[in-house]
Amino acid sequence: MSNERRQIVLGVTGSIAACKSVELLRLLVQAGFDVRVIQTAASRNFVGMDAFQAVSGRPVLSEMFEGGDTITPAAGAQAGSGPSPDFTHIELARSRLLLIAPATANTIGKMAAGIADNLLLSTYLACACPVVVCPAMNCRMWEHPAVQDNLRLLERRGVIVVPPETGMLACGEEGAGRLAEPPRILARVIQLLGEPVHGDLEGLRVLVTAGGTREPIDSVRFITNRSSGKMGFAIAERSFSRGANVTVIAANCSLPRNPGIRYLDVVTSSELARVLNAEMGGFDVLFMTAAVSDYKVSGTGTMGKIERVDKKDLQLVPTSDIVSSLDRNNKCSLKVGFAAEYGEDNLERAREKMFSKDLDMIVFNDISRSDTGFDSDDNEITIMAKDRGDVFVDKTSKAECAERILDQVAELLADSSGGCP
Ligand SMILES: Cc1cc2nc3c(=O)[nH]c(=O)nc-3n(C[C@H](O)[C@H](O)[C@H](O)COP(=O)(O)O)c2cc1C
């Protein structure tokens, strides 16, 4: 496809989440798009134009008029004597897609009202192409009826809204308003434009298990663990962004889903084992990120609800070890395990698991820490592979951990003659 047909415009507005747009831009460029960036004046308080220019390799646009967005006629200037008019917004409006990420409440409001007092808003009004808006703001701003009404109005006019996510916000509050993760935005763009994703994992078939299994006690209660699925979902999304064909076996995950990824939902450890064994043959790399219950209640569990007066003792029996019992005929798969270990010698116990479970790689994290691991947005990991040195990744986002794990997988595949046939 020609460069012209792959041109998209990324509008960046004055939200603290503007720093995430640099990452989004990197993913878009990596996926083969020619991206022109328009920054509003407010956004430049959060990220300078140089960062976007360096990643896009193109000059960043910001002002409609030289010297700012306000028209200040030079002293003595007469009509028709100034520089020739600049129709950049009309040129940009011919792109394949206008993506505004992050979109502030202010910009959303102006779009709804048809105000065009800067380059981004003028481009939006002139656009005939699809427009995608990714809001990011404080949770009370997000819930404000004015913002919600404006977004509904924009949706009725055909604008596609990628809703924000729920979690810890930059202002220290918790709630909805966090910019959707860049891989999810990329997936929406790709889905809209109906194009393949390009990247170093292009063509690789990746299977990820994520979340925590549930073992029923009765019809309303179950045994489970604290795994949220965030690490597995991050690996899935980053694999997708790098061109892989990704399936996730999701055990009880309530995280936002990526339209470019296939999800298979399971509840119990035996369901996970069944789906995994059925699917595994068609994949090149397996990431066993899910936290699988080690025990289940003896028998099939009780139907109905056990009452207090029943004074029931629960008999627990071990579940089967899914990783160790995987079909060994499937020589093609590179198997990556995860070891959440607690206490002394935890690193060595993880290494031992890699050998005893016949894994090619294991990712260790120390669950005695409260600031990383389970349900956290961050992790600190050590990546171990047979016959290779350990790679330590200092505390960082799970998205970044996922990138580092995938770097190691890509190296391992390259070393073993370019991966699976
Ligand atoms: C530290 C700081 C963070 C801000 N973060 C946001 C935000 O996340 N979302 C939002 O809608 N407005 C946010 N604002 C307010 C916008 O920057 C302000 O409404 C500005 O006028 C937006 O202009 P623009 O839409 O032209 O970029 C923030 C302001 C400050 C000072």
Ligand as a Chemical Component Dictionary entry (heavy atoms), coordinates in Angstrom:
data_LIG
# 
_chem_comp.id                   LIG 
_chem_comp.type                 NON-POLYMER 
_chem_comp.pdbx_formal_charge   0 
_chem_comp.three_letter_code    LIG 
# 
loop_
_chem_comp_atom.comp_id 
_chem_comp_atom.atom_id 
_chem_comp_atom.alt_atom_id 
_chem_comp_atom.type_symbol 
_chem_comp_atom.charge 
_chem_comp_atom.model_Cartn_x 
_chem_comp_atom.model_Cartn_y 
_chem_comp_atom.model_Cartn_z 
_chem_comp_atom.pdbx_ordinal 
LIG C1  C1  C 0 -1.794 18.869 35.228 1  
LIG C2  C2  C 0 -2.997 18.933 34.343 2  
LIG C3  C3  C 0 -3.524 17.765 33.869 3  
LIG C4  C4  C 0 -4.663 17.807 33.055 4  
LIG N1  N1  N 0 -5.158 16.620 32.606 5  
LIG C5  C5  C 0 -6.305 16.629 31.881 6  
LIG C6  C6  C 0 -6.870 15.408 31.432 7  
LIG O1  O1  O 0 -6.336 14.315 31.661 8  
LIG N2  N2  N 0 -8.016 15.461 30.732 9  
LIG C7  C7  C 0 -8.667 16.648 30.445 10 
LIG O2  O2  O 0 -9.729 16.595 29.843 11 
LIG N3  N3  N 0 -8.126 17.832 30.830 12 
LIG C8  C8  C 0 -6.969 17.859 31.534 13 
LIG N4  N4  N 0 -6.417 19.042 31.943 14 
LIG C9  C9  C 0 -7.064 20.306 31.515 15 
LIG C10 C10 C 0 -6.710 20.654 30.058 16 
LIG O3  O3  O 0 -5.312 20.744 29.905 17 
LIG C11 C11 C 0 -7.389 21.979 29.672 18 
LIG O4  O4  O 0 -8.789 21.774 29.658 19 
LIG C12 C12 C 0 -6.904 22.488 28.340 20 
LIG O5  O5  O 0 -7.603 23.664 28.047 21 
LIG C13 C13 C 0 -7.124 21.478 27.237 22 
LIG O6  O6  O 0 -6.826 22.072 25.984 23 
LIG P1  P1  P 0 -6.864 21.233 24.621 24 
LIG O7  O7  O 0 -8.129 20.439 24.648 25 
LIG O8  O8  O 0 -6.860 22.273 23.558 26 
LIG O9  O9  O 0 -5.644 20.406 24.580 27 
LIG C14 C14 C 0 -5.273 19.042 32.727 28 
LIG C15 C15 C 0 -4.701 20.222 33.192 29 
LIG C16 C16 C 0 -3.580 20.167 33.989 30 
LIG C17 C17 C 0 -2.986 21.474 34.493 31 
# 
loop_
_chem_comp_bond.comp_id 
_chem_comp_bond.atom_id_1 
_chem_comp_bond.atom_id_2 
_chem_comp_bond.value_order 
_chem_comp_bond.pdbx_ordinal 
LIG C1  C2  SING 1  
LIG C2  C3  SING 2  
LIG C2  C16 DOUB 3  
LIG C3  C4  DOUB 4  
LIG C4  N1  SING 5  
LIG C4  C14 SING 6  
LIG N1  C5  DOUB 7  
LIG C5  C6  SING 8  
LIG C5  C8  SING 9  
LIG C6  O1  DOUB 10 
LIG C6  N2  SING 11 
LIG N2  C7  SING 12 
LIG C7  O2  DOUB 13 
LIG C7  N3  SING 14 
LIG N3  C8  DOUB 15 
LIG C8  N4  SING 16 
LIG N4  C9  SING 17 
LIG N4  C14 SING 18 
LIG C9  C10 SING 19 
LIG C10 O3  SING 20 
LIG C10 C11 SING 21 
LIG C11 O4  SING 22 
LIG C11 C12 SING 23 
LIG C12 O5  SING 24 
LIG C12 C13 SING 25 
LIG C13 O6  SING 26 
LIG O6  P1  SING 27 
LIG P1  O7  DOUB 28 
LIG P1  O8  SING 29 
LIG P1  O9  SING 30 
LIG C14 C15 DOUB 31 
LIG C15 C16 SING 32 
LIG C16 C17 SING 33 
# 
